[in-house]
Amino acid sequence: MKRWNGWGDESVKHPLPEAAARFLEERVGPAKATPDAPLASVVGQVPESRLTHHPAISTDPANRLRHARGHSLPDWVALRSGRIGVFPDGVAYPISGEDVRALIDYAAQTGARLIPYGGGTSVVGHINPLAGDAPVLSVDVSRMNRLLHLDERTRLATFGAGVNGPNLEAQLRAHGLTLGHYPQSFEYSTLGGWIATRSSGQQSLHYGRIERLFAGGTLETPAGTLQLPGFPASAAGPDLRELVLGSEGRLGFITEAVVRVSALPERETFRAIFFPTFEAGMEAVREMVQAGLPLSMLRLSTAVETETTLQLAGHAKAIDTLERLLRLRGVGEGKSLLMLGYSGTKSLARATLRAAYGIAGRHGGAHLGVGGIFGAQWNKARFRTPYLRNTLWERGYAVDTLETATTWTRTPATIAAIEDALRQTSEADNERLHCFTHLSHVYPHGTSIYTSYIFRLSPDPDETLARWQRLKRAASQAVIDCGGTISHQHGVGTDHAPYLPAEKGALGIDALGALCRHFDPDGLMNPGKLLL
Ligand SMILES: Cc1cc2nc3c(=O)[nH]c(=O)nc-3n(C[C@H](O)[C@H](O)[C@H](O)COP(=O)(O)OP(=O)(O)OC[C@H]3O[C@@H](n4cnc5c(N)ncnc54)[C@H](O)[C@@H]3O)c2cc1C
């Protein structure tokens, strides 16, 4: 069963090796677990629903709690401490576009606000009901999850937009096909959620971000139904799909989505390459992507992230041997780990990997014989890593992530500014913080930057939240000051909304506001998200 106050399935554990726990203690300081609020007491806080009766709406308190929060750090503080704040007044589970239309009509008649809910994996406050006089209905679309149409010849698949990652891939796999969209939240996040947040999967270098995969579909809005045909290309004016991508539930519900699918790859492999420095690795990665090598993934860790990854992996003896071998190849202290992926035909695999190794070698990269074993391990564990967040929390540590994208020229200064902002803010709090960064989605003209940071929980949840707010503010301002986007993949929600005007400008924000009013004149759809 899905956990109500943490990541993933209740039965899955991600233990922390003792050596890794010592490493964290050295970096951040000794921490103490804080007690979790019991489920029954939190369910007991759920107030009376303000919704008028509707046969398709559940007002069950446990259901309402399970739809109250996502996975941002403030959400975790709220869920673990039992200080939820606002609950939705009810939850509906439509199974068709007609059901969704009926719920929109109900909201128009009663003034209820609607929050489209996919997998609830948002990390920026997208699906949280906000305080206000109007009742709030969370509309969980997860039962709209079937493959509705498949044109195998054209390779277009139409799905109910509530389908989650594993279910979507299983339905395609039966036809020898894949979408290839693998965000780390794959286990629970949904197709509609990916589109509404402009998500990016781990193998986006090959399959593309969701923008490239989303061919069309249906948006049910308070103003009517918007159909988006799945043309291979079109010059018929502005592309209306762009309105839906990143709309964060503000315009309406994506009920059906047409996606571009591919044949299952004949060959899929992940390899590790170690560089003497992060700077050398970055040059190699830039060259690989600008050369157009048909790789599926290039994920480069800074020296601190590389060390942290090796420490958290546990296997001290194997890592020791690896490090001795690397030193013989001139890769020692300060090394940087590149995870490289290939998905495609067998015939292209060898030439692509040879070309990548050639570029890496010119920058001092060493791939050793164990690169494949390391890569296979990474592949096996890639959707398990989020479970570590549960373990760390239960040991008294909070983990959060920040992400942006910028040009290659600005990348080094942006990483430094984000990490400095986090460290300085933490120092001002007389606390230590461990932060590390990787580049996970690379483009010819730049890269995403993904920074993780670990800090101690305070025994007082309000203080943990305040600590996080100071860190988030400082790092977000650093992103803006460096000219990066406020989000490469997580979206805007509530947490990034204050920074959006710096990126879009006043005219751009006005245009987005006008768009929301056009499709949703009464402001029923997910108010307070994306635009303040
Ligand atoms: C552990 C973890 C790892 C993550 N890794 C990644 C990653 O690798 N890449 C990445 O891009 N993101 C990642 N995320 C963020 C998150 O998973 C994505 O934003 C994801 O796209 C959200 O999908 P969801 O179905 O859970 O949407 P939800 O969280 O349910 O909703 C997100 C937003 O989309 C709207 N929405 C959802 N469904 C619909 C619909 N059918 N119609 C209209 N609006 C809708 C909601 O109203 C809300 O505004 C991660 C999150 C976690 C917790």
The ligand as an ORCA input file, in Angstrom:
! r2SCAN-3c Opt
* xyz 0 1
  C      10.843     11.201     -5.714
  C      10.460     12.109     -6.834
  C      11.196     12.092     -8.004
  C      10.864     12.947     -9.063
  N      11.581     12.884    -10.213
  C      11.224     13.653    -11.272
  C      11.934     13.564    -12.502
  O      12.875     12.771    -12.642
  N      11.535     14.356    -13.524
  C      10.469     15.197    -13.399
  O      10.137     15.870    -14.370
  N       9.800     15.317    -12.250
  C      10.129     14.557    -11.181
  N       9.434     14.656    -10.007
  C       8.311     15.608     -9.896
  C       6.931     14.990    -10.266
  O       6.988     13.591    -10.241
  C       6.510     15.480    -11.638
  O       6.188     16.847    -11.557
  C       5.320     14.725    -12.240
  O       5.195     15.120    -13.575
  C       4.008     14.932    -11.522
  O       3.092     13.962    -11.993
  P       1.841     13.512    -11.126
  O       1.016     12.604    -11.958
  O       2.254     12.985     -9.818
  O       1.095     14.889    -10.966
  P       0.465     15.563     -9.667
  O       1.521     15.754     -8.651
  O      -0.744     14.826     -9.263
  O       0.037     16.976    -10.268
  C       0.992     17.888    -10.711
  C       0.277     19.042    -11.435
  O      -0.292     18.559    -12.648
  C      -1.704     18.774    -12.653
  N      -2.320     17.601    -13.283
  C      -2.099     16.299    -12.978
  N      -2.839     15.520    -13.788
  C      -3.535     16.357    -14.600
  C      -4.486     16.165    -15.642
  N      -4.859     14.945    -16.044
  N      -5.006     17.253    -16.241
  C      -4.628     18.507    -15.881
  N      -3.735     18.735    -14.907
  C      -3.199     17.676    -14.283
  C      -2.106     18.957    -11.209
  O      -3.274     19.737    -11.058
  C      -0.883     19.639    -10.646
  O      -0.948     21.020    -10.904
  C       9.761     13.837     -8.927
  C       9.015     13.829     -7.743
  C       9.359     12.989     -6.697
  C       8.551     13.007     -5.454
*
